């Protein structure tokens, strides 16, 4: 085991670059939560965001990094090597850091506030529209924890949901 990141500040929520040569991660080394990129082979980390960043994923072509911010709603984008930051969609609620995933064609998001049931939505990169894909039966797990992922082609989505159950157990020969 060896450390990949170093320096002052907390380093958290890592994700791989698509080529497997680098990781992206959130760090407070610049006194605020920002996204950094670090080669797994060593060298210095490069700050990717300047206006906040918490968790995110690189696009499948490796050119863009999509991310959420700690204290703002939305999914944002920045060139994978740094540059201008832009709001992609405001649909991701603040605190839902683990409730979204990137596919080649767009971004899947969970909206737990839709009635009558939580909904998985899809933001299409081509049309720039957000559409409901399906309602889920139960509430998702803690939306700050990773709870959604999509296949590269976007045809398969995995999600975690909280399904309350209870049971009664017996302990025999208790003394």
Secondary structure, DSSP 8 states (H G I E B T S, - for coil): ---S--SSS-EEEEEE-TTSSEEEEEE-TTSS-EEEEEETT-S--EE--SS---EEEE-TTSSEEEEE-SSS-SEEEEETTS--EEEEETTS-TT-TTSEEE-SSEEEEEETTSSSS-EEEEEETTTTEEEEEEE-SS-BS-TTS--EEE-TTSS-EEE-B-----------S--
